[in-house]
Amino acid sequence: MSVLAIAEQRGGALRGTTLEILTAGRGLADALGVELIAVLLGPPGLAAETGRLGSYGADRVLTGFSDAFAEYSPEAYTELVAKAAQENGGKAILFAASAQGKDLAPRVAARLKAGLASDVTEVGVAEGRVVAVRPAYAGKVFMRVGFTSEPAMLSVRPRAYKAAEAPREAQVEELAVGGEAVSRVKVRAVEEQQKERPDVAEAEIVVSGGRGLGSPENWKLLEELADALGPGAALGASRAVVDAGWRPHGEQVGQTGKVVAPPLYFAIGISGAIQHLAGMQTAGCIVAVNKDAEAPIFKIADYGIVGDVLEVLPRLTEEIKKLRS
Amino acid sequence: MNIIVCVKRVPDSESRIAKSKDGLAVDTQGVKFVLNPYDEYAVEEALKLREAAADGSVTVMTLGGEESKETLRTALAMGADQAVLLKGRSSVDGLGTAEKLAEVIRDREYDLVLFGKQAIDDDNLQVPAMVAELLGLPCATVVTELRVDGGAVTATREIEGGHEVVEFELPGVIAAQKGLNDPRYPSLKGIMQAKKKPLEELDVGDADSRLEIIEVMNPPVRSAGQIVGEGADAVPELVRKLRDEAKVI
């Protein structure tokens, strides 16, 4: 019997969310009294990363290395993950709720005829069965759900768990690779627009801008603040500015964008529509800057400054830089 | 080109949603329901593809109750040719719903099945990839750009910090992300015509749920914090508080 955590790589290195799901998986495996197995699929060079999976709590690591897995390959991954779960008595399978995890988990769930809870923020065991907490309506409500099928399939929201070391000497075993169906979906290119910054859903700090910035050109002020805050900071945007074409929709925070819960969130020139608040209200600390003292964002912000964002922003960047130097 | 677009009726994104009195569901009283925003991109893309191919048809499909007819009519008013209502309740998780849809789609003629990438009520992001798996079809989710050239599909999907370009051969499944296109508004003429377009009804029964809701909870209430001050002069005090009080920088 086991809990499986599906590791994820990009460019030959583990993604940070993998360590988070190992931590969630370690807790679940202990609660169920079973072992934690990490499944790592990727290109051959990835073998160097198996040690880290043990450091973060995996008892065993099942590897499938092939040049064909350098990029995510939905159909082949589905087959290998489903087989690994079946052969190892998988009681639960954890994925990161990442671009890959959100694509792969449903396919595996359909293959195994098992229920899937998406984007969970908490997983545990109650009365012998796996239970999870997950947001719905972009976080306007949360649901505690229980599984009535096995394995319990879960995708875990980035940053819901803080990666914690739980070192052990993981036993590494190779999955038989090569017999699976060739994926009909071929990845032709991966274009990374902002390598230097994390994704808004996975960032430690999110600096979001709205209409109050006045024009897309003023985004450089927001970028300077994000730079001053360090490599863990990502840019976010309100729906209004995405709809206006000022920013790419990949940055949108809220109900038709991404739901985020970073330890620190800056809402700059964002008034705070319901659909935006739903997407960021579980952030640790919220800082709002807005010229309108009556803006709804101030009703949930921990700290606020009322004023012209174009004056406040450069000063904020300067003060943060001072602090960091 | 024959295209099936699966849609859902959901509360408008501006609605206030809270748990129901018994704590087992959400209270949707007085809430305005709309065609799921991501499904609008799917419908629009289907219409564009049909127009470019200059033949074929667009069928919109949903699993739901009588009230979902309104949602189907919205898609018909945008320009879809016909609609199918699968009468039954959707499941808590995505699989039961995917099974009901796949069962009906399997027997129809189609080149492409389109979805919105997620319904903004349950936020499951499951049904498109599950339908693909159940029908044995290739699939691309979270698609922001789509090209169909004969039988060849090139789709750009959103990934963390960038995009991934994938290719596959029809038939297949695509789940639309915001940015794929600018959905048209139904015209008055479209709305009139929609009333006369065929709307088929099938009793499929309720979908099986493999998750059960134990409890619905409202998010923790956040109270207003402090206004540190006005204008740029308040910044040093804000930064001090972030460092010493909140300890976040």
Interface residues (C-beta under 8 A of the other chain):
Chain A: R10 R15 E71 Y72 P74 E75 T78 S98 A99 Q100 K102 D103 L104 A105 P106 R107 A109 A110 R111 K113 A114 G115 L116 A117 S118 D119 V131 V133 P135 A136 Y137 A138 G139 K140 V141 F142 M143 R144 V145 G146 F147 T148 S149 S183 R184 V185 K186 V187 R188 A189 V190 E191 E192 Q193 Q194 K195 R197 P198 D199 A201 E202 L229 V242 P248 H249 G250 Q252 G254 Q255 T256 G257 V259 P263 L264 A273 I274 Q275 Q281 T282 G284 C285 I286 V287 A293 F298 K299 I300 A301 D302 Y303 G304 I305 V306 G307 D308 E311 V312 P314 R315 L316 E319 I320 L323
Chain B: P11 S13 E14 S15 R16 I17 A18 K19 V26 P37 Y38 V92 D93 G94 L95 A98 I120 D121 D122 D123 N124 L125 Q126 V127 P128 A129 M130 A132 E133 L134 P138 C139 A140 T141 V142 T144 T154 R157 E158 I159 E160 G161 G162 H163 E164 V165 V166 E167 F168 E169 G172 Q177 K178 G179 S209 R210 L211 E212 I213 I214 E215 V216 M217 N218 P219 P220 R222 S223 A224 G225 Q226 I227 V228 G229 E230 G231 A232 A234 V235 P236 L238 V239 K241 L242 R243 A246 V248 I249
